[in-house]
Amino acid sequence: MNVRIEPRQLSGIVTPPPSKSLAHRLLLAAALAAGTSTIRNLAFSEDIEATLRCMAQFRCQWRWQSEDTLQVQGCINQEHDRRGLLRFDCGESGSTLRFLIPIALALGGGGVFTGRGRLMERPQEPYFQIFDRMGITHTLERESQGAGEKVLTIQGNLQPGEYRLPGNVSSQFFTGLLMALPLLDGLSVVVSTTKLESAPYISMTMGVLEQCGISVRYSPALNSFGVCPGIYCPFDAAVEADWSQAAFWYAAIALGSGLRLRGLNAHSAQGDAAVLSLHQKLSRSGDVAIDLTDCPDLLPPLAVMAAVREGSTRFTGAARLRLKESDRLTTVRDLLLDLGGFADEGPDSLTVHGVSRLTGGTVDGANDHRIVMAAAIAATRCERPVVILGAEAVKKSYPSFWEHYEHLGGDVRVL
Protein backbone atom coordinates (compact mmCIF):
# COMPACT_ATOMS: atom_id res chain seq x y z
CA MET A 1 0.00 0.00 0.00
CA ASN A 2 1.34 3.42 -0.98
CA VAL A 3 -0.07 6.60 0.54
CA ARG A 4 0.05 10.31 -0.20
CA ILE A 5 0.04 12.70 2.77
CA GLU A 6 -0.83 16.36 2.43
CA PRO A 7 1.22 18.58 4.78
CA ARG A 8 -0.90 19.37 7.80
CA GLN A 9 -0.28 19.83 11.52
CA LEU A 10 -1.95 17.38 13.88
CA SER A 11 -3.98 18.21 16.97
CA GLY A 12 -5.89 16.41 19.68
CA ILE A 13 -5.38 13.69 22.30
CA VAL A 14 -3.79 10.34 21.49
CA THR A 15 -3.20 7.21 23.55
CA PRO A 16 -0.26 5.14 22.25
CA PRO A 17 -0.89 1.41 21.85
CA PRO A 18 0.18 -1.09 24.53
CA SER A 19 3.89 -1.85 24.76
CA LYS A 20 4.84 -4.58 22.32
CA SER A 21 8.05 -5.31 24.27
CA LEU A 22 6.18 -5.85 27.53
CA ALA A 23 3.38 -7.81 25.82
CA HIS A 24 5.83 -10.36 24.37
CA ARG A 25 7.28 -11.00 27.82
CA LEU A 26 3.93 -11.27 29.57
CA LEU A 27 2.55 -13.63 26.93
CA LEU A 28 5.51 -15.98 27.21
CA ALA A 29 5.46 -15.86 31.00
CA ALA A 30 1.76 -16.75 30.91
CA ALA A 31 2.47 -19.59 28.49
CA LEU A 32 5.08 -20.99 30.91
CA ALA A 33 2.92 -20.65 34.01
CA ALA A 34 1.30 -23.50 35.93
CA GLY A 35 -2.23 -22.13 35.71
CA THR A 36 -4.34 -19.46 34.07
CA SER A 37 -3.16 -15.85 33.66
CA THR A 38 -5.03 -12.75 32.54
CA ILE A 39 -3.37 -10.07 30.40
CA ARG A 40 -5.29 -6.82 30.01
CA ASN A 41 -4.79 -3.89 27.61
CA LEU A 42 -3.29 -6.17 24.95
CA ALA A 43 -3.29 -4.96 21.34
CA PHE A 44 -3.07 -7.26 18.37
CA SER A 45 -0.24 -6.72 15.86
CA GLU A 46 1.70 -8.95 13.48
CA ASP A 47 4.52 -9.38 16.01
CA ILE A 48 2.16 -10.28 18.85
CA GLU A 49 0.33 -12.66 16.53
CA ALA A 50 3.68 -14.38 15.87
CA THR A 51 4.28 -14.96 19.57
CA LEU A 52 0.74 -16.32 20.06
CA ARG A 53 1.19 -18.61 17.06
CA CYS A 54 4.42 -20.01 18.50
CA MET A 55 2.91 -20.42 21.96
CA ALA A 56 0.27 -22.67 20.42
CA GLN A 57 3.00 -25.10 19.43
CA PHE A 58 3.54 -25.80 23.14
CA ARG A 59 -0.19 -26.58 23.47
CA CYS A 60 -0.72 -23.31 25.30
CA GLN A 61 -4.36 -22.22 25.03
CA TRP A 62 -5.97 -18.82 25.28
CA ARG A 63 -9.24 -17.03 24.75
CA TRP A 64 -10.22 -13.38 24.45
CA GLN A 65 -12.36 -12.27 27.39
CA SER A 66 -12.93 -8.90 25.76
CA GLU A 67 -11.49 -6.84 22.93
CA ASP A 68 -8.23 -6.21 24.80
CA THR A 69 -8.14 -8.89 27.54
CA LEU A 70 -6.62 -12.32 26.98
CA GLN A 71 -6.88 -15.30 29.30
CA VAL A 72 -3.95 -17.71 28.90
CA GLN A 73 -3.78 -21.30 30.09
CA GLY A 74 -0.12 -22.16 30.66
CA CYS A 75 1.52 -25.12 28.98
CA ILE A 76 3.96 -26.12 31.71
CA ASN A 77 1.86 -29.10 32.84
CA GLN A 78 1.16 -30.24 29.28
CA GLU A 79 2.78 -33.32 27.78
CA HIS A 80 5.12 -32.32 24.94
CA ASP A 81 5.75 -34.49 21.91
CA ARG A 82 9.45 -35.34 21.90
CA ARG A 83 9.24 -37.50 18.76
CA GLY A 84 9.93 -34.57 16.47
CA LEU A 85 10.98 -30.94 16.60
CA LEU A 86 8.23 -28.34 16.82
CA ARG A 87 8.04 -25.74 14.03
CA PHE A 88 7.82 -22.06 14.92
CA ASP A 89 6.75 -19.43 12.38
CA CYS A 90 8.13 -16.20 13.88
CA GLY A 91 6.93 -13.90 11.09
CA GLU A 92 9.15 -10.81 11.20
CA SER A 93 9.40 -10.65 14.98
CA GLY A 94 12.96 -10.65 16.31
CA SER A 95 11.70 -10.81 19.91
CA THR A 96 9.64 -13.91 19.15
CA LEU A 97 12.56 -15.71 17.52
CA ARG A 98 15.22 -14.89 20.10
CA PHE A 99 12.98 -15.41 23.13
CA LEU A 100 11.67 -18.75 21.83
CA ILE A 101 14.99 -20.40 20.90
CA PRO A 102 16.17 -21.22 24.46
CA ILE A 103 12.60 -21.82 25.66
CA ALA A 104 12.12 -24.40 22.89
CA LEU A 105 15.36 -26.08 23.91
CA ALA A 106 14.25 -26.22 27.54
CA LEU A 107 10.76 -27.55 26.79
CA GLY A 108 11.11 -29.59 23.63
CA GLY A 109 14.74 -30.22 22.85
CA GLY A 110 14.84 -27.51 20.18
CA GLY A 111 12.78 -26.54 17.18
CA VAL A 112 12.60 -25.49 13.56
CA PHE A 113 12.34 -21.70 13.22
CA THR A 114 11.15 -19.79 10.16
CA GLY A 115 10.55 -16.14 9.42
CA ARG A 116 10.03 -13.50 6.77
CA GLY A 117 11.71 -10.34 5.57
CA ARG A 118 15.15 -9.81 7.09
CA LEU A 119 14.40 -11.82 10.23
CA MET A 120 16.44 -14.93 9.43
CA GLU A 121 19.37 -12.73 8.36
CA ARG A 122 19.61 -11.13 11.80
CA PRO A 123 22.55 -12.43 13.84
CA GLN A 124 22.17 -15.29 16.31
CA GLU A 125 25.88 -15.75 16.98
CA PRO A 126 25.70 -15.19 20.76
CA TYR A 127 23.42 -18.23 20.95
CA PHE A 128 25.44 -20.25 18.44
CA GLN A 129 28.67 -19.76 20.38
CA ILE A 130 26.97 -21.03 23.55
CA PHE A 131 25.41 -23.96 21.70
CA ASP A 132 28.76 -25.00 20.21
CA ARG A 133 30.22 -25.25 23.71
CA MET A 134 27.21 -27.27 24.91
CA GLY A 135 26.97 -29.66 21.97
CA ILE A 136 23.65 -28.25 20.76
CA THR A 137 23.40 -28.47 16.97
CA HIS A 138 22.23 -25.58 14.80
CA THR A 139 21.88 -25.26 11.04
CA LEU A 140 20.63 -22.36 8.94
CA GLU A 141 19.61 -23.45 5.45
CA ARG A 142 17.27 -22.35 2.70
CA GLU A 143 14.08 -24.33 2.23
CA SER A 144 13.90 -26.20 -1.03
CA GLN A 145 10.21 -25.43 -1.37
CA GLY A 146 8.13 -22.28 -1.32
CA ALA A 147 9.90 -18.92 -1.39
CA GLY A 148 13.22 -20.40 -0.36
CA GLU A 149 13.31 -18.59 2.99
CA LYS A 150 16.02 -19.59 5.45
CA VAL A 151 15.15 -22.13 8.14
CA LEU A 152 16.98 -22.41 11.45
CA THR A 153 17.01 -25.88 13.03
CA ILE A 154 18.26 -26.21 16.61
CA GLN A 155 18.40 -29.47 18.54
CA GLY A 156 19.80 -30.48 21.91
CA ASN A 157 19.35 -30.15 25.64
CA LEU A 158 19.70 -26.92 27.58
CA GLN A 159 21.62 -27.59 30.80
CA PRO A 160 22.03 -25.58 34.00
CA GLY A 161 25.38 -23.83 34.19
CA GLU A 162 27.25 -20.70 33.15
CA TYR A 163 26.25 -18.84 30.00
CA ARG A 164 28.64 -16.22 28.70
CA LEU A 165 27.65 -13.90 25.87
CA PRO A 166 28.37 -10.35 24.69
CA GLY A 167 26.08 -7.60 25.92
CA ASN A 168 26.53 -5.34 22.91
CA VAL A 169 24.59 -7.29 20.25
CA SER A 170 21.03 -7.47 21.59
CA SER A 171 19.40 -7.67 25.00
CA GLN A 172 16.95 -10.17 23.46
CA PHE A 173 19.49 -12.97 23.93
CA PHE A 174 19.61 -12.25 27.66
CA THR A 175 15.82 -12.15 27.93
CA GLY A 176 15.51 -15.49 26.13
CA LEU A 177 17.94 -17.16 28.52
CA LEU A 178 16.52 -15.53 31.64
CA MET A 179 13.06 -16.81 30.74
CA ALA A 180 14.21 -20.32 29.80
CA LEU A 181 16.76 -21.16 32.51
CA PRO A 182 14.25 -21.23 35.43
CA LEU A 183 12.66 -24.23 33.66
CA LEU A 184 15.81 -26.31 34.29
CA ASP A 185 16.59 -28.27 37.44
CA GLY A 186 19.67 -26.39 38.65
CA LEU A 187 21.20 -22.98 39.23
CA SER A 188 22.50 -21.01 36.25
CA VAL A 189 24.50 -17.83 35.72
CA VAL A 190 24.29 -15.54 32.70
CA VAL A 191 27.41 -13.39 32.28
CA SER A 192 27.74 -10.38 29.98
CA THR A 193 31.29 -10.36 28.62
CA THR A 194 31.01 -6.70 27.52
CA LYS A 195 29.20 -3.62 28.76
CA LEU A 196 25.49 -4.42 28.80
CA GLU A 197 23.53 -2.40 26.24
CA SER A 198 19.74 -1.90 26.17
CA ALA A 199 19.80 -2.68 29.89
CA PRO A 200 16.28 -1.26 30.51
CA TYR A 201 14.83 -4.08 28.39
CA ILE A 202 16.47 -6.64 30.67
CA SER A 203 15.09 -4.78 33.69
CA MET A 204 11.66 -5.14 32.10
CA THR A 205 12.21 -8.89 31.76
CA MET A 206 13.29 -9.19 35.39
CA GLY A 207 10.18 -7.29 36.47
CA VAL A 208 7.95 -9.78 34.65
CA LEU A 209 9.86 -12.74 36.12
CA GLU A 210 9.54 -11.32 39.63
CA GLN A 211 5.80 -10.93 39.09
CA CYS A 212 5.68 -14.66 38.22
CA GLY A 213 7.64 -15.74 41.30
CA ILE A 214 10.87 -16.42 39.42
CA SER A 215 14.10 -15.43 41.22
CA VAL A 216 16.79 -13.65 39.19
CA ARG A 217 19.53 -11.64 40.88
CA TYR A 218 21.81 -9.19 39.08
CA SER A 219 25.37 -8.62 40.28
CA PRO A 220 26.78 -5.31 38.96
CA ALA A 221 30.26 -6.22 40.15
CA LEU A 222 30.28 -9.43 38.11
CA ASN A 223 28.02 -8.14 35.32
CA SER A 224 26.03 -11.34 35.73
CA PHE A 225 22.57 -12.71 36.50
CA GLY A 226 21.96 -15.59 38.88
CA VAL A 227 18.93 -17.68 37.90
CA CYS A 228 17.23 -20.14 40.25
CA PRO A 229 14.99 -22.97 39.06
CA GLY A 230 11.34 -22.27 39.72
CA ILE A 231 7.75 -22.62 38.67
CA TYR A 232 6.10 -19.73 36.85
CA CYS A 233 3.05 -18.61 38.82
CA PRO A 234 -0.06 -17.40 36.98
CA PHE A 235 -0.75 -13.67 37.22
CA ASP A 236 -3.09 -10.82 36.32
CA ALA A 237 -1.37 -7.88 34.62
CA ALA A 238 -2.03 -4.96 32.31
CA VAL A 239 0.25 -3.95 29.44
CA GLU A 240 1.24 -0.31 29.82
CA ALA A 241 1.29 2.12 26.91
CA ASP A 242 4.25 1.92 24.54
CA TRP A 243 6.91 4.62 24.80
CA SER A 244 8.46 3.41 21.52
CA GLN A 245 5.30 4.38 19.66
CA ALA A 246 4.70 7.47 21.78
CA ALA A 247 8.03 8.76 20.49
CA PHE A 248 6.51 9.40 17.07
CA TRP A 249 3.81 11.61 18.54
CA TYR A 250 6.48 13.46 20.54
CA ALA A 251 8.25 14.03 17.22
CA ALA A 252 5.04 15.53 15.82
CA ILE A 253 4.90 17.88 18.83
CA ALA A 254 8.51 18.91 18.19
CA LEU A 255 7.55 19.70 14.61
CA GLY A 256 4.71 21.98 15.70
CA SER A 257 1.64 19.79 16.18
CA GLY A 258 -0.62 20.42 19.17
CA LEU A 259 -0.91 16.95 20.65
CA ARG A 260 -1.46 15.65 24.15
CA LEU A 261 -0.52 12.09 25.06
CA ARG A 262 -2.25 10.04 27.72
CA GLY A 263 -1.92 6.59 29.26
CA LEU A 264 1.86 6.64 29.62
CA ASN A 265 3.75 5.57 32.73
CA ALA A 266 6.38 8.19 33.48
CA HIS A 267 8.19 5.70 35.75
CA SER A 268 8.18 2.89 33.19
CA ALA A 269 11.03 0.40 32.85
CA GLN A 270 10.77 0.79 29.08
CA GLY A 271 14.07 2.11 27.75
CA ASP A 272 12.30 4.27 25.18
CA ALA A 273 10.75 6.36 27.96
CA ALA A 274 14.00 8.29 27.48
CA VAL A 275 12.22 10.12 24.66
CA LEU A 276 10.67 12.39 27.28
CA SER A 277 14.03 13.92 28.26
CA LEU A 278 15.51 13.67 24.76
CA HIS A 279 12.55 15.57 23.33
CA GLN A 280 13.32 18.40 25.75
CA LYS A 281 17.00 18.27 24.81
CA LEU A 282 16.18 18.59 21.12
CA SER A 283 13.85 21.53 21.75
CA ARG A 284 16.90 23.70 22.37
CA SER A 285 19.18 25.05 19.66
CA GLY A 286 22.85 24.18 19.26
CA ASP A 287 24.88 21.07 18.48
CA VAL A 288 24.12 18.03 20.64
CA ALA A 289 25.16 14.38 20.89
CA ILE A 290 22.77 11.58 21.85
CA ASP A 291 23.89 8.07 22.82
CA LEU A 292 21.34 5.47 21.67
CA THR A 293 23.00 2.52 23.42
CA ASP A 294 19.98 1.87 25.66
CA CYS A 295 17.25 3.06 23.28
CA PRO A 296 18.22 2.32 19.64
CA ASP A 297 14.62 2.16 18.38
CA LEU A 298 14.25 5.88 19.07
CA LEU A 299 16.48 6.87 16.15
CA PRO A 300 13.73 7.36 13.50
CA PRO A 301 11.51 9.71 15.54
CA LEU A 302 14.48 11.52 17.11
CA ALA A 303 16.05 12.05 13.68
CA VAL A 304 12.81 13.63 12.48
CA MET A 305 12.84 15.94 15.52
CA ALA A 306 16.44 16.85 14.70
CA ALA A 307 15.75 17.50 11.02
CA VAL A 308 14.33 21.01 11.49
CA ARG A 309 16.04 22.19 14.66
CA GLU A 310 18.86 24.75 14.70
CA GLY A 311 22.12 22.85 14.98
CA SER A 312 23.52 19.40 14.31
CA THR A 313 22.55 16.27 16.21
CA ARG A 314 24.96 13.35 16.34
CA PHE A 315 23.44 9.98 17.24
CA THR A 316 25.96 7.38 18.44
CA GLY A 317 25.86 3.84 19.82
CA ALA A 318 23.75 2.84 16.84
CA ALA A 319 25.60 0.02 15.06
CA ARG A 320 22.86 -2.49 15.94
CA LEU A 321 20.38 -0.46 13.91
CA ARG A 322 21.90 -1.88 10.74
CA LEU A 323 20.41 -5.26 11.74
CA LYS A 324 16.77 -4.23 12.21
CA GLU A 325 13.87 -4.59 9.75
CA SER A 326 15.98 -2.34 7.54
CA ASP A 327 19.47 -0.89 7.88
CA ARG A 328 18.07 2.02 9.85
CA LEU A 329 21.19 4.17 9.75
CA THR A 330 20.87 4.17 5.95
CA THR A 331 17.08 4.24 5.66
CA VAL A 332 16.71 7.09 8.17
CA ARG A 333 19.36 9.06 6.32
CA ASP A 334 17.62 8.38 3.00
CA LEU A 335 14.25 9.40 4.46
CA LEU A 336 15.61 12.78 5.50
CA LEU A 337 17.43 13.36 2.21
CA ASP A 338 14.33 12.41 0.22
CA LEU A 339 12.30 15.04 2.09
CA GLY A 340 14.83 17.84 1.75
CA GLY A 341 16.74 17.29 4.99
CA PHE A 342 20.47 16.80 5.47
CA ALA A 343 22.15 13.86 7.22
CA ASP A 344 25.24 11.70 6.91
CA GLU A 345 26.00 8.30 8.43
CA GLY A 346 29.04 6.64 9.92
CA PRO A 347 29.65 2.98 10.75
CA ASP A 348 27.75 3.29 14.04
CA SER A 349 26.38 6.83 13.95
CA LEU A 350 24.10 9.26 12.17
CA THR A 351 24.52 13.03 12.15
CA VAL A 352 21.49 15.14 11.30
CA HIS A 353 22.11 18.75 10.29
CA GLY A 354 19.05 20.86 10.95
CA VAL A 355 17.47 22.75 8.05
CA SER A 356 14.91 25.54 8.07
CA ARG A 357 12.30 23.55 6.17
CA LEU A 358 11.51 20.16 4.66
CA THR A 359 10.30 20.15 1.08
CA GLY A 360 8.47 16.84 0.68
CA GLY A 361 8.92 13.97 -1.77
CA THR A 362 8.74 10.18 -1.97
CA VAL A 363 10.03 7.87 0.77
CA ASP A 364 10.63 4.15 0.46
CA GLY A 365 9.27 2.60 3.66
CA ALA A 366 11.82 -0.24 3.27
CA ASN A 367 9.32 -2.70 4.81
CA ASP A 368 10.13 -1.07 8.16
CA HIS A 369 7.29 0.09 10.40
CA ARG A 370 9.40 2.73 12.12
CA ILE A 371 10.60 4.26 8.86
CA VAL A 372 7.01 4.54 7.63
CA MET A 373 5.82 6.22 10.84
CA ALA A 374 8.79 8.59 10.88
CA ALA A 375 8.04 9.67 7.31
CA ALA A 376 4.38 10.29 8.17
CA ILE A 377 5.36 12.53 11.08
CA ALA A 378 7.94 14.37 8.96
CA ALA A 379 5.13 15.12 6.47
CA THR A 380 3.53 17.42 9.02
CA ARG A 381 6.37 19.94 8.43
CA CYS A 382 6.83 19.55 4.68
CA GLU A 383 5.96 22.16 2.08
CA ARG A 384 4.71 19.64 -0.45
CA PRO A 385 2.98 16.24 -0.20
CA VAL A 386 4.83 13.15 0.94
CA VAL A 387 4.36 9.78 -0.75
CA ILE A 388 5.26 6.74 1.36
CA LEU A 389 5.83 3.40 -0.38
CA GLY A 390 4.90 0.28 1.58
CA ALA A 391 2.85 2.12 4.19
CA GLU A 392 1.23 -1.13 5.35
CA ALA A 393 4.43 -1.95 7.30
CA VAL A 394 2.88 -0.28 10.38
CA LYS A 395 0.84 -3.47 10.90
CA LYS A 396 3.95 -5.05 12.41
CA SER A 397 3.67 -3.02 15.61
CA TYR A 398 0.98 -0.29 15.38
CA PRO A 399 -1.93 -1.43 13.17
CA SER A 400 -4.08 1.54 14.19
CA PHE A 401 -1.42 4.14 13.33
CA TRP A 402 -3.13 5.45 10.19
CA GLU A 403 -6.50 5.55 11.96
CA HIS A 404 -4.98 7.60 14.78
CA TYR A 405 -3.12 9.82 12.31
CA GLU A 406 -6.32 10.71 10.45
CA HIS A 407 -8.30 11.14 13.67
CA LEU A 408 -5.73 13.78 14.68
CA GLY A 409 -6.32 15.68 11.45
CA GLY A 410 -3.88 14.02 9.07
CA ASP A 411 -4.78 13.89 5.39
CA VAL A 412 -3.87 10.40 4.13
CA ARG A 413 -4.91 9.08 0.74
CA VAL A 414 -4.24 5.55 -0.48
CA LEU A 415 -2.80 5.56 -4.00
C-alpha positions in Angstrom: 0.0 0.0 0.0 1.3 3.4 -1.0 -0.1 6.6 0.5 0.0 10.3 -0.2 0.0 12.7 2.8 -0.8 16.4 2.4 1.2 18.6 4.8 -0.9 19.4 7.8 -0.3 19.8 11.5 -2.0 17.4 13.9 -4.0 18.2 17.0 -5.9 16.4 19.7 -5.4 13.7 22.3 -3.8 10.3 21.5 -3.2 7.2 23.5 -0.3 5.1 22.3 -0.9 1.4 21.8 0.2 -1.1 24.5 3.9 -1.8 24.8 4.8 -4.6 22.3 8.0 -5.3 24.3 6.2 -5.9 27.5 3.4 -7.8 25.8 5.8 -10.4 24.4 7.3 -11.0 27.8 3.9 -11.3 29.6 2.6 -13.6 26.9 5.5 -16.0 27.2 5.5 -15.9 31.0 1.8 -16.8 30.9 2.5 -19.6 28.5 5.1 -21.0 30.9 2.9 -20.7 34.0 1.3 -23.5 35.9 -2.2 -22.1 35.7 -4.3 -19.5 34.1 -3.2 -15.9 33.7 -5.0 -12.7 32.5 -3.4 -10.1 30.4 -5.3 -6.8 30.0 -4.8 -3.9 27.6 -3.3 -6.2 25.0 -3.3 -5.0 21.3 -3.1 -7.3 18.4 -0.2 -6.7 15.9 1.7 -9.0 13.5 4.5 -9.4 16.0 2.2 -10.3 18.8 0.3 -12.7 16.5 3.7 -14.4 15.9 4.3 -15.0 19.6 0.7 -16.3 20.1 1.2 -18.6 17.1 4.4 -20.0 18.5 2.9 -20.4 22.0 0.3 -22.7 20.4 3.0 -25.1 19.4 3.5 -25.8 23.1 -0.2 -26.6 23.5 -0.7 -23.3 25.3 -4.4 -22.2 25.0 -6.0 -18.8 25.3 -9.2 -17.0 24.8 -10.2 -13.4 24.4 -12.4 -12.3 27.4 -12.9 -8.9 25.8 -11.5 -6.8 22.9 -8.2 -6.2 24.8 -8.1 -8.9 27.5 -6.6 -12.3 27.0 -6.9 -15.3 29.3 -4.0 -17.7 28.9 -3.8 -21.3 30.1 -0.1 -22.2 30.7 1.5 -25.1 29.0 4.0 -26.1 31.7 1.9 -29.1 32.8 1.2 -30.2 29.3 2.8 -33.3 27.8 5.1 -32.3 24.9 5.7 -34.5 21.9 9.5 -35.3 21.9 9.2 -37.5 18.8 9.9 -34.6 16.5 11.0 -30.9 16.6 8.2 -28.3 16.8 8.0 -25.7 14.0 7.8 -22.1 14.9 6.7 -19.4 12.4 8.1 -16.2 13.9 6.9 -13.9 11.1 9.2 -10.8 11.2 9.4 -10.7 15.0 13.0 -10.6 16.3 11.7 -10.8 19.9 9.6 -13.9 19.2 12.6 -15.7 17.5 15.2 -14.9 20.1 13.0 -15.4 23.1 11.7 -18.8 21.8 15.0 -20.4 20.9 16.2 -21.2 24.5 12.6 -21.8 25.7 12.1 -24.4 22.9 15.4 -26.1 23.9 14.2 -26.2 27.5 10.8 -27.5 26.8 11.1 -29.6 23.6 14.7 -30.2 22.8 14.8 -27.5 20.2 12.8 -26.5 17.2 12.6 -25.5 13.6 12.3 -21.7 13.2 11.1 -19.8 10.2 10.6 -16.1 9.4 10.0 -13.5 6.8 11.7 -10.3 5.6 15.2 -9.8 7.1 14.4 -11.8 10.2 16.4 -14.9 9.4 19.4 -12.7 8.4 19.6 -11.1 11.8 22.6 -12.4 13.8 22.2 -15.3 16.3 25.9 -15.8 17.0 25.7 -15.2 20.8 23.4 -18.2 21.0 25.4 -20.3 18.4 28.7 -19.8 20.4 27.0 -21.0 23.5 25.4 -24.0 21.7 28.8 -25.0 20.2 30.2 -25.3 23.7 27.2 -27.3 24.9 27.0 -29.7 22.0 23.6 -28.2 20.8 23.4 -28.5 17.0 22.2 -25.6 14.8 21.9 -25.3 11.0 20.6 -22.4 8.9 19.6 -23.4 5.4 17.3 -22.4 2.7 14.1 -24.3 2.2 13.9 -26.2 -1.0 10.2 -25.4 -1.4 8.1 -22.3 -1.3 9.9 -18.9 -1.4 13.2 -20.4 -0.4 13.3 -18.6 3.0 16.0 -19.6 5.4 15.2 -22.1 8.1 17.0 -22.4 11.5 17.0 -25.9 13.0 18.3 -26.2 16.6 18.4 -29.5 18.5 19.8 -30.5 21.9 19.3 -30.1 25.6 19.7 -26.9 27.6 21.6 -27.6 30.8 22.0 -25.6 34.0 25.4 -23.8 34.2 27.2 -20.7 33.2 26.2 -18.8 30.0 28.6 -16.2 28.7 27.7 -13.9 25.9 28.4 -10.3 24.7 26.1 -7.6 25.9 26.5 -5.3 22.9 24.6 -7.3 20.3 21.0 -7.5 21.6 19.4 -7.7 25.0 16.9 -10.2 23.5 19.5 -13.0 23.9 19.6 -12.3 27.7 15.8 -12.2 27.9 15.5 -15.5 26.1 17.9 -17.2 28.5 16.5 -15.5 31.6 13.1 -16.8 30.7 14.2 -20.3 29.8 16.8 -21.2 32.5 14.3 -21.2 35.4 12.7 -24.2 33.7 15.8 -26.3 34.3 16.6 -28.3 37.4 19.7 -26.4 38.6 21.2 -23.0 39.2 22.5 -21.0 36.3 24.5 -17.8 35.7 24.3 -15.5 32.7 27.4 -13.4 32.3 27.7 -10.4 30.0 31.3 -10.4 28.6 31.0 -6.7 27.5 29.2 -3.6 28.8 25.5 -4.4 28.8 23.5 -2.4 26.2 19.7 -1.9 26.2 19.8 -2.7 29.9 16.3 -1.3 30.5 14.8 -4.1 28.4 16.5 -6.6 30.7 15.1 -4.8 33.7 11.7 -5.1 32.1 12.2 -8.9 31.8 13.3 -9.2 35.4 10.2 -7.3 36.5 8.0 -9.8 34.6 9.9 -12.7 36.1 9.5 -11.3 39.6 5.8 -10.9 39.1 5.7 -14.7 38.2 7.6 -15.7 41.3 10.9 -16.4 39.4 14.1 -15.4 41.2 16.8 -13.7 39.2 19.5 -11.6 40.9 21.8 -9.2 39.1 25.4 -8.6 40.3 26.8 -5.3 39.0 30.3 -6.2 40.1 30.3 -9.4 38.1 28.0 -8.1 35.3 26.0 -11.3 35.7 22.6 -12.7 36.5 22.0 -15.6 38.9 18.9 -17.7 37.9 17.2 -20.1 40.2 15.0 -23.0 39.1 11.3 -22.3 39.7 7.7 -22.6 38.7 6.1 -19.7 36.8 3.1 -18.6 38.8 -0.1 -17.4 37.0 -0.8 -13.7 37.2 -3.1 -10.8 36.3 -1.4 -7.9 34.6 -2.0 -5.0 32.3 0.3 -3.9 29.4 1.2 -0.3 29.8 1.3 2.1 26.9 4.3 1.9 24.5 6.9 4.6 24.8 8.5 3.4 21.5 5.3 4.4 19.7 4.7 7.5 21.8 8.0 8.8 20.5 6.5 9.4 17.1 3.8 11.6 18.5 6.5 13.5 20.5 8.3 14.0 17.2 5.0 15.5 15.8 4.9 17.9 18.8 8.5 18.9 18.2 7.6 19.7 14.6 4.7 22.0 15.7 1.6 19.8 16.2 -0.6 20.4 19.2 -0.9 17.0 20.7 -1.5 15.6 24.1 -0.5 12.1 25.1 -2.3 10.0 27.7 -1.9 6.6 29.3 1.9 6.6 29.6 3.8 5.6 32.7 6.4 8.2 33.5 8.2 5.7 35.8 8.2 2.9 33.2 11.0 0.4 32.8 10.8 0.8 29.1 14.1 2.1 27.7 12.3 4.3 25.2 10.7 6.4 28.0 14.0 8.3 27.5 12.2 10.1 24.7 10.7 12.4 27.3 14.0 13.9 28.3 15.5 13.7 24.8 12.5 15.6 23.3 13.3 18.4 25.8 17.0 18.3 24.8 16.2 18.6 21.1 13.9 21.5 21.7 16.9 23.7 22.4 19.2 25.1 19.7 22.9 24.2 19.3 24.9 21.1 18.5 24.1 18.0 20.6 25.2 14.4 20.9 22.8 11.6 21.8 23.9 8.1 22.8 21.3 5.5 21.7 23.0 2.5 23.4 20.0 1.9 25.7 17.3 3.1 23.3 18.2 2.3 19.6 14.6 2.2 18.4 14.2 5.9 19.1 16.5 6.9 16.1 13.7 7.4 13.5 11.5 9.7 15.5 14.5 11.5 17.1 16.0 12.0 13.7 12.8 13.6 12.5 12.8 15.9 15.5 16.4 16.9 14.7 15.8 17.5 11.0 14.3 21.0 11.5 16.0 22.2 14.7 18.9 24.8 14.7 22.1 22.9 15.0 23.5 19.4 14.3 22.5 16.3 16.2 25.0 13.4 16.3 23.4 10.0 17.2 26.0 7.4 18.4 25.9 3.8 19.8 23.7 2.8 16.8 25.6 0.0 15.1 22.9 -2.5 15.9 20.4 -0.5 13.9 21.9 -1.9 10.7 20.4 -5.3 11.7 16.8 -4.2 12.2 13.9 -4.6 9.7 16.0 -2.3 7.5 19.5 -0.9 7.9 18.1 2.0 9.9 21.2 4.2 9.8 20.9 4.2 6.0 17.1 4.2 5.7 16.7 7.1 8.2 19.4 9.1 6.3 17.6 8.4 3.0 14.3 9.4 4.5 15.6 12.8 5.5 17.4 13.4 2.2 14.3 12.4 0.2 12.3 15.0 2.1 14.8 17.8 1.8 16.7 17.3 5.0 20.5 16.8 5.5 22.1 13.9 7.2 25.2 11.7 6.9 26.0 8.3 8.4 29.0 6.6 9.9 29.6 3.0 10.7 27.7 3.3 14.0 26.4 6.8 13.9 24.1 9.3 12.2 24.5 13.0 12.1 21.5 15.1 11.3 22.1 18.7 10.3 19.0 20.9 10.9 17.5 22.8 8.1 14.9 25.5 8.1 12.3 23.5 6.2 11.5 20.2 4.7 10.3 20.1 1.1 8.5 16.8 0.7 8.9 14.0 -1.8 8.7 10.2 -2.0 10.0 7.9 0.8 10.6 4.2 0.5 9.3 2.6 3.7 11.8 -0.2 3.3 9.3 -2.7 4.8 10.1 -1.1 8.2 7.3 0.1 10.4 9.4 2.7 12.1 10.6 4.3 8.9 7.0 4.5 7.6 5.8 6.2 10.8 8.8 8.6 10.9 8.0 9.7 7.3 4.4 10.3 8.2 5.4 12.5 11.1 7.9 14.4 9.0 5.1 15.1 6.5 3.5 17.4 9.0 6.4 19.9 8.4 6.8 19.6 4.7 6.0 22.2 2.1 4.7 19.6 -0.5 3.0 16.2 -0.2 4.8 13.1 0.9 4.4 9.8 -0.8 5.3 6.7 1.4 5.8 3.4 -0.4 4.9 0.3 1.6 2.8 2.1 4.2 1.2 -1.1 5.3 4.4 -2.0 7.3 2.9 -0.3 10.4 0.8 -3.5 10.9 3.9 -5.0 12.4 3.7 -3.0 15.6 1.0 -0.3 15.4 -1.9 -1.4 13.2 -4.1 1.5 14.2 -1.4 4.1 13.3 -3.1 5.5 10.2 -6.5 5.5 12.0 -5.0 7.6 14.8 -3.1 9.8 12.3 -6.3 10.7 10.5 -8.3 11.1 13.7 -5.7 13.8 14.7 -6.3 15.7 11.4 -3.9 14.0 9.1 -4.8 13.9 5.4 -3.9 10.4 4.1 -4.9 9.1 0.7 -4.2 5.6 -0.5 -2.8 5.6 -4.0 
